[in-house]
Amino acid sequence: MNFLRRLIREEDAATAVEYAVLLALILMSIIAAIGTVGVGTGGLWSDINTELEAIF
């Protein structure tokens, strides 16, 4: 219990929380970007597959 009280009073805890929030925002941005790129490239690969099937 003393550990929690000390952690709340110290500025290091606030800094750690700020870094955790920043990391979470960065990870959410990366995941959203990967999802967007994945949808775009999925259509591209589908088009390529269709063209290759038509050739062979």
N, CA, C and O atoms as a printed pandas DataFrame, in Angstrom:
     atom_number atom_name residue_name chain_id  residue_number  x_coord  y_coord  z_coord
0              1         N          MET        A               1    0.820   -1.187    0.000
1              2        CA          MET        A               1    0.000    0.000    0.000
2              3         C          MET        A               1    0.868    1.257    0.000
3              4         O          MET        A               1    0.560    2.230   -0.688
4              5         N          ASN        A               2    1.948    1.232    0.770
5              6        CA          ASN        A               2    2.843    2.386    0.791
6              7         C          ASN        A               2    3.445    2.636   -0.582
7              8         O          ASN        A               2    3.681    3.778   -0.975
8              9         N          PHE        A               3    3.688    1.555   -1.299
9             10        CA          PHE        A               3    4.250    1.684   -2.642
10            11         C          PHE        A               3    3.309    2.485   -3.538
11            12         O          PHE        A               3    3.752    3.357   -4.285
12            13         N          LEU        A               4    2.012    2.190   -3.463
13            14        CA          LEU        A               4    1.038    2.903   -4.289
14            15         C          LEU        A               4    0.944    4.372   -3.902
15            16         O          LEU        A               4    0.873    5.239   -4.773
16            17         N          ARG        A               5    0.942    4.658   -2.616
17            18        CA          ARG        A               5    0.885    6.052   -2.163
18            19         C          ARG        A               5    2.111    6.824   -2.636
19            20         O          ARG        A               5    2.006    7.957   -3.108
20            21         N          ARG        A               6    3.262    6.200   -2.503
21            22        CA          ARG        A               6    4.501    6.852   -2.928
22            23         C          ARG        A               6    4.507    7.052   -4.446
23            24         O          ARG        A               6    4.956    8.084   -4.946
24            25         N          LEU        A               7    4.007    6.061   -5.159
25            26        CA          LEU        A               7    3.976    6.137   -6.615
26            27         C          LEU        A               7    3.056    7.261   -7.084
27            28         O          LEU        A               7    3.358    7.950   -8.058
28            29         N          ILE        A               8    1.938    7.442   -6.395
29            30        CA          ILE        A               8    0.989    8.494   -6.762
30            31         C          ILE        A               8    1.587    9.871   -6.502
31            32         O          ILE        A               8    1.358   10.796   -7.281
32            33         N          ARG        A               9    2.344   10.023   -5.427
33            34        CA          ARG        A               9    2.920   11.312   -5.076
34            35         C          ARG        A               9    4.100   11.704   -5.954
35            36         O          ARG        A               9    4.335   12.891   -6.176
36            37         N          GLU        A              10    4.827   10.747   -6.445
37            38        CA          GLU        A              10    6.029   11.050   -7.218
38            39         C          GLU        A              10    5.678   11.445   -8.652
39            40         O          GLU        A              10    4.686   10.982   -9.215
40            41         N          GLU        A              11    6.495   12.295   -9.218
41            42        CA          GLU        A              11    6.286   12.730  -10.597
42            43         C          GLU        A              11    6.647   11.642  -11.595
43            44         O          GLU        A              11    6.173   11.664  -12.730
44            45         N          ASP        A              12    7.471   10.699  -11.192
45            46        CA          ASP        A              12    7.843    9.611  -12.099
46            47         C          ASP        A              12    6.623    8.814  -12.532
47            48         O          ASP        A              12    6.555    8.338  -13.665
48            49         N          ALA        A              13    5.664    8.672  -11.633
49            50        CA          ALA        A              13    4.455    7.923  -11.969
50            51         C          ALA        A              13    3.671    8.649  -13.051
51            52         O          ALA        A              13    3.163    8.024  -13.982
52            53         N          ALA        A              14    3.573    9.968  -12.929
53            54        CA          ALA        A              14    2.861   10.746  -13.945
54            55         C          ALA        A              14    3.574   10.639  -15.288
55            56         O          ALA        A              14    2.925   10.527  -16.328
56            57         N          THR        A              15    4.874   10.672  -15.271
57            58        CA          THR        A              15    5.641   10.543  -16.502
58            59         C          THR        A              15    5.431    9.171  -17.126
59            60         O          THR        A              15    5.295    9.059  -18.344
60            61         N          ALA        A              16    5.403    8.145  -16.318
61            62        CA          ALA        A              16    5.184    6.791  -16.826
62            63         C          ALA        A              16    3.804    6.673  -17.459
63            64         O          ALA        A              16    3.649    6.044  -18.506
64            65         N          VAL        A              17    2.804    7.275  -16.828
65            66        CA          VAL        A              17    1.447    7.240  -17.383
66            67         C          VAL        A              17    1.401    8.001  -18.701
67            68         O          VAL        A              17    0.766    7.549  -19.654
68            69         N          GLU        A              18    2.057    9.133  -18.766
69            70        CA          GLU        A              18    2.085    9.908  -20.008
70            71         C          GLU        A              18    2.739    9.111  -21.134
71            72         O          GLU        A              18    2.251    9.113  -22.265
72            73         N          TYR        A              19    3.824    8.441  -20.831
73            74        CA          TYR        A              19    4.475    7.614  -21.850
74            75         C          TYR        A              19    3.583    6.451  -22.271
75            76         O          TYR        A              19    3.556    6.088  -23.447
76            77         N          ALA        A              20    2.861    5.871  -21.337
77            78        CA          ALA        A              20    1.961    4.759  -21.659
78            79         C          ALA        A              20    0.830    5.228  -22.570
79            80         O          ALA        A              20    0.467    4.533  -23.520
80            81         N          VAL        A              21    0.275    6.401  -22.285
81            82        CA          VAL        A              21   -0.788    6.947  -23.134
82            83         C          VAL        A              21   -0.241    7.265  -24.518
83            84         O          VAL        A              21   -0.890    6.977  -25.524
84            85         N          LEU        A              22    0.932    7.851  -24.577
85            86        CA          LEU        A              22    1.555    8.169  -25.859
86            87         C          LEU        A              22    1.814    6.904  -26.666
87            88         O          LEU        A              22    1.554    6.874  -27.868
88            89         N          LEU        A              23    2.316    5.876  -26.027
89            90        CA          LEU        A              23    2.566    4.606  -26.700
90            91         C          LEU        A              23    1.267    3.998  -27.219
91            92         O          LEU        A              23    1.228    3.468  -28.329
92            93         N          ALA        A              24    0.204    4.073  -26.419
93            94        CA          ALA        A              24   -1.097    3.539  -26.846
94            95         C          ALA        A              24   -1.609    4.279  -28.077
95            96         O          ALA        A              24   -2.137    3.653  -28.996
96            97         N          LEU        A              25   -1.461    5.598  -28.108
97            98        CA          LEU        A              25   -1.904    6.375  -29.271
98            99         C          LEU        A              25   -1.098    6.032  -30.516
99           100         O          LEU        A              25   -1.653    5.925  -31.610
100          101         N          ILE        A              26    0.194    5.860  -30.352
101          102        CA          ILE        A              26    1.045    5.491  -31.488
102          103         C          ILE        A              26    0.652    4.119  -32.012
103          104         O          ILE        A              26    0.554    3.927  -33.224
104          105         N          LEU        A              27    0.427    3.166  -31.119
105          106        CA          LEU        A              27    0.039    1.816  -31.542
106          107         C          LEU        A              27   -1.314    1.815  -32.246
107          108         O          LEU        A              27   -1.493    1.108  -33.237
108          109         N          MET        A              28   -2.265    2.596  -31.748
109          110        CA          MET        A              28   -3.571    2.671  -32.406
110          111         C          MET        A              28   -3.442    3.268  -33.801
111          112         O          MET        A              28   -4.121    2.828  -34.728
112          113         N          SER        A              29   -2.579    4.263  -33.958
113          114        CA          SER        A              29   -2.353    4.860  -35.274
114          115         C          SER        A              29   -1.739    3.854  -36.236
115          116         O          SER        A              29   -2.139    3.775  -37.397
116          117         N          ILE        A              30   -0.775    3.092  -35.760
117          118        CA          ILE        A              30   -0.132    2.079  -36.606
118          119         C          ILE        A              30   -1.135    1.010  -37.022
119          120         O          ILE        A              30   -1.160    0.599  -38.182
120          121         N          ILE        A              31   -1.958    0.561  -36.087
121          122        CA          ILE        A              31   -2.953   -0.471  -36.394
122          123         C          ILE        A              31   -3.963    0.051  -37.412
123          124         O          ILE        A              31   -4.344   -0.673  -38.332
124          125         N          ALA        A              32   -4.398    1.299  -37.255
125          126        CA          ALA        A              32   -5.340    1.883  -38.212
126          127         C          ALA        A              32   -4.705    2.005  -39.594
127          128         O          ALA        A              32   -5.361    1.741  -40.602
128          129         N          ALA        A              33   -3.443    2.400  -39.648
129          130        CA          ALA        A              33   -2.752    2.535  -40.935
130          131         C          ALA        A              33   -2.596    1.181  -41.611
131          132         O          ALA        A              33   -2.787    1.068  -42.822
132          133         N          ILE        A              34   -2.256    0.166  -40.851
133          134        CA          ILE        A              34   -2.103   -1.175  -41.421
134          135         C          ILE        A              34   -3.441   -1.668  -41.960
135          136         O          ILE        A              34   -3.494   -2.277  -43.029
136          137         N          GLY        A              35   -4.513   -1.411  -41.231
137          138        CA          GLY        A              35   -5.839   -1.810  -41.691
138          139         C          GLY        A              35   -6.219   -1.127  -42.985
139          140         O          GLY        A              35   -6.771   -1.761  -43.883
140          141         N          THR        A              36   -5.931    0.162  -43.092
141          142        CA          THR        A              36   -6.251    0.915  -44.300
142          143         C          THR        A              36   -5.434    0.427  -45.481
143          144         O          THR        A              36   -5.974    0.237  -46.571
144          145         N          VAL        A              37   -4.162    0.225  -45.285
145          146        CA          VAL        A              37   -3.294   -0.263  -46.357
146          147         C          VAL        A              37   -3.702   -1.680  -46.755
147          148         O          VAL        A              37   -3.678   -2.025  -47.936
148          149         N          GLY        A              38   -4.073   -2.489  -45.784
149          150        CA          GLY        A              38   -4.485   -3.864  -46.070
150          151         C          GLY        A              38   -5.705   -3.926  -46.964
151          152         O          GLY        A              38   -5.767   -4.757  -47.870
152          153         N          VAL        A              39   -6.677   -3.058  -46.723
153          154        CA          VAL        A              39   -7.881   -3.030  -47.556
154          155         C          VAL        A              39   -7.520   -2.613  -48.976
155          156         O          VAL        A              39   -8.007   -3.203  -49.940
156          157         N          GLY        A              40   -6.679   -1.610  -49.107
157          158        CA          GLY        A              40   -6.278   -1.138  -50.439
158          159         C          GLY        A              40   -5.495   -2.174  -51.218
159          160         O          GLY        A              40   -5.725   -2.356  -52.413
160          161         N          THR        A              41   -4.585   -2.846  -50.564
161          162        CA          THR        A              41   -3.777   -3.838  -51.274
162          163         C          THR        A              41   -4.554   -5.121  -51.523
163          164         O          THR        A              41   -4.239   -5.866  -52.451
164          165         N          GLY        A              42   -5.571   -5.389  -50.702
165          166        CA          GLY        A              42   -6.408   -6.570  -50.930
166          167         C          GLY        A              42   -7.103   -6.496  -52.278
167          168         O          GLY        A              42   -7.167   -7.489  -53.003
168          169         N          GLY        A              43   -7.621   -5.326  -52.613
169          170        CA          GLY        A              43   -8.253   -5.135  -53.920
170          171         C          GLY        A              43   -7.251   -5.256  -55.047
171          172         O          GLY        A              43   -7.564   -5.807  -56.103
172          173         N          LEU        A              44   -6.062   -4.750  -54.836
173          174        CA          LEU        A              44   -5.009   -4.830  -55.853
174          175         C          LEU        A              44   -4.641   -6.277  -56.137
175          176         O          LEU        A              44   -4.530   -6.675  -57.296
176          177         N          TRP        A              45   -4.452   -7.069  -55.081
177          178        CA          TRP        A              45   -4.098   -8.478  -55.269
178          179         C          TRP        A              45   -5.237   -9.246  -55.935
179          180         O          TRP        A              45   -4.995  -10.167  -56.715
180          181         N          SER        A              46   -6.453   -8.876  -55.634
181          182        CA          SER        A              46   -7.604   -9.516  -56.271
182          183         C          SER        A              46   -7.611   -9.230  -57.769
183          184         O          SER        A              46   -7.868  -10.124  -58.576
184          185         N          ASP        A              47   -7.329   -7.986  -58.139
185          186        CA          ASP        A              47   -7.260   -7.618  -59.562
186          187         C          ASP        A              47   -6.137   -8.364  -60.267
187          188         O          ASP        A              47   -6.319   -8.852  -61.382
188          189         N          ILE        A              48   -4.984   -8.457  -59.629
189          190        CA          ILE        A              48   -3.848   -9.177  -60.222
190          191         C          ILE        A              48   -4.199  -10.646  -60.405
191          192         O          ILE        A              48   -3.887  -11.235  -61.441
192          193         N          ASN        A              49   -4.841  -11.237  -59.417
193          194        CA          ASN        A              49   -5.234  -12.639  -59.503
194          195         C          ASN        A              49   -6.215  -12.858  -60.655
195          196         O          ASN        A              49   -6.099  -13.838  -61.391
196          197         N          THR        A              50   -7.161  -11.969  -60.812
197          198        CA          THR        A              50   -8.135  -12.081  -61.900
198          199         C          THR        A              50   -7.447  -12.007  -63.256
199          200         O          THR        A              50   -7.759  -12.785  -64.158
200          201         N          GLU        A              51   -6.519  -11.079  -63.400
201          202        CA          GLU        A              51   -5.796  -10.936  -64.671
202          203         C          GLU        A              51   -4.935  -12.165  -64.959
203          204         O          GLU        A              51   -4.868  -12.619  -66.101
204          205         N          LEU        A              52   -4.287  -12.699  -63.947
205          206        CA          LEU        A              52   -3.456  -13.890  -64.148
206          207         C          LEU        A              52   -4.303  -15.105  -64.512
207          208         O          LEU        A              52   -3.893  -15.920  -65.338
208          209         N          GLU        A              53   -5.467  -15.229  -63.908
209          210        CA          GLU        A              53   -6.350  -16.342  -64.258
210          211         C          GLU        A              53   -6.827  -16.227  -65.699
211          212         O          GLU        A              53   -7.005  -17.237  -66.379
212          213         N          ALA        A              54   -7.033  -15.005  -66.162
213          214        CA          ALA        A              54   -7.470  -14.801  -67.547
214          215         C          ALA        A              54   -6.361  -15.172  -68.527
215          216         O          ALA        A              54   -6.642  -15.661  -69.622
216          217         N          ILE        A              55   -5.114  -14.945  -68.149
217          218        CA          ILE        A              55   -3.984  -15.252  -69.032
218          219         C          ILE        A              55   -3.761  -16.754  -69.109
219          220         O          ILE        A              55   -3.536  -17.295  -70.192
220          221         N          PHE        A              56   -3.821  -17.427  -67.975
221          222        CA          PHE        A              56   -3.528  -18.860  -67.945
222          223         C          PHE        A              56   -4.815  -19.612  -67.986
223          224         O          PHE        A              56   -4.812  -20.843  -67.970
